[in-house]
Amino acid sequence: MKEYILKPIMTTSTQPAAAVSGKPAEPRPVPPRQPLPTARVDPAKPRLCLGLDVHLEFIMAVAQRDHAGPQAPRKFTRAELVGHVRKLVAEGLQVFCVQESCGFGFVLHRELEAAGAQGFLITPISLNDRRKTDKLDARALCQRLVRWVDGNKDELRPIRIPSEAEQRRREATRRRQFLSREIRCLANRGHGQVAEHRHEKLPHRWWGERNWRKLAALDPWLLGVLEKLREIIVAMEAQLRELEEEVKARVKDQLQPKGLGELTLVTLEGEICDWHRFSNRKQIGSYTGCCPGEHSSGGKRRVGSIDRMGNGRVRALLVEAVWRLLRWQPDWKAAQRMKVKLADGASMRKKTVIALARQLAIDLWRWRTGRCSFDDLGWIAA
């Protein structure tokens, strides 16, 4: 197994020249591994498992005590469920809860934890075959939770719960992406209006000061429609500039690879939350969703397209970053190992870029956790 020389992470511009140039520095221990959530079972206490199918207006819950059969489904509001769990814990029960991760965040999870339960979240999965109801989903979650607490670790795969600070840091970069997308939609709406009513083409960034003055010859009604769109776009762009300055400040004085980009690095770190959550290269590689799918049987092995089972935002950022690094990092060792495939036509080049996206995530993890330096990766500092 290859041994890595551990080097400190370069974080500020005031670091010694040896650290900036990538020369070997004093090794330091790698931070301890952050394991995924596991159940803490006290054999002296009775336990109650709750499968929760969560909706915005109500929560469908199915309970099972110890190894008895599942109870009838019950509908709760969020406050009623938290109060019920608090009552069960006061009676001396160990309460375990499981729910699928969804767009409601981690509010319910944190409230159940505060009430004394052990809560777990999993990625959405197919719980039933052809029949799907809230009651059946809650029952299936409860039965899986019982088997998982008993020791069958293949029944559930709990996810890591980010802290509130990590959630808010991630929200800033997601809000930036949302604003950029909405500005494009509004701009395209303006292009469509002029194409429909005048059969003409608007200039790029038609809402800018210089281009806007050129549109004075348009029909007053149409100009009024564009004026409304322009007001919203200008306001959104002001918010976007302010937000970009805010997120760029997080890595302003940090050493960065040439071609990666401040916004890309900040967004990646916001989505990852904590690089130290991964203990090996396989974990960070799987998180990207860039691992090849496989359908093999007997002596036949068939590898297909990527599984896309990880974080889609991270995957898109990595693919964009790879195309830039191929231009600005000619000595990147991962790309050098695949230079033959990169030159083997457009189709193979695209597949190779996906493979390099997975490798880039691994290289970033090694760099941000102090496992290697720029020289080890063949990178040039920006």
C-alpha angles and dihedrals in degrees: 000000000000115000117219123211107231115229131178120262113256104234110154139035091241093072120121119271092249092061094046093049092049096244117154113280135184110300119241130193119266112246115259120273119267105224122208118255115287133184118261105211123193107200091201093064130065114244136216124201120204124197109200127199100192126208131168095250100034145000124230111212133188118190132199123187116213107309099333121115122282114275125235115284117264130198119225138174114231094258092047092051094049091049091048092051091048089053092050092050090050088055090060101260126140104231121202120185132189131187137164118257110253144153094290093081124218100305095112092044092054092046092051091048090051089051090058102263127125106238129196133185126204133187114263111276137176103267101175135026115231100345122068126176133146091251094050092047093050091048093049091049091050093051092047090050092052092052092044093052089049089060107271098128093183093069096073135018106200116205129224113265113223120223120249090254091053091048092053093046090051092047092062093061093042090051089052091054090048093052092048091051093048092049090054091050092051092046091051089049089059091049090051094049093053092044091052099046103029106020087229136122124244120220121253110277090011091178094065119110096252097045093041092061089056091059095065090103093064123108109282092235093051091044088054091053091051091046091060091050092045093055091055094045094049091049092049092048090053089053090046094053091048091048093048091052089050095052094041089057089068092069100022096119098031126108110252136183115258111258097017096098132218095254092049093050093047093047092048092050091047091054094043090048093193126015090204091067088084119073100187142017094259092062096052090043092054091047090063093058090226095119114118119253116238137204110181133159132171110332094342122095121187121183117195139177123319117288096232089210097136137066108319094201091054091048093052092048092049094051091050091047093051092058089053095045091052086063102037101033105051092163096051101138095215091056092045090058090055100038092115092057092043089059095046101095134292097284095052090043091058092049090049091052089057090052090048090051089062091046091049090057089052092048092049090049091051091048098045093047094050097249095125144003135233090267091055090055097039092242129151118220118240 
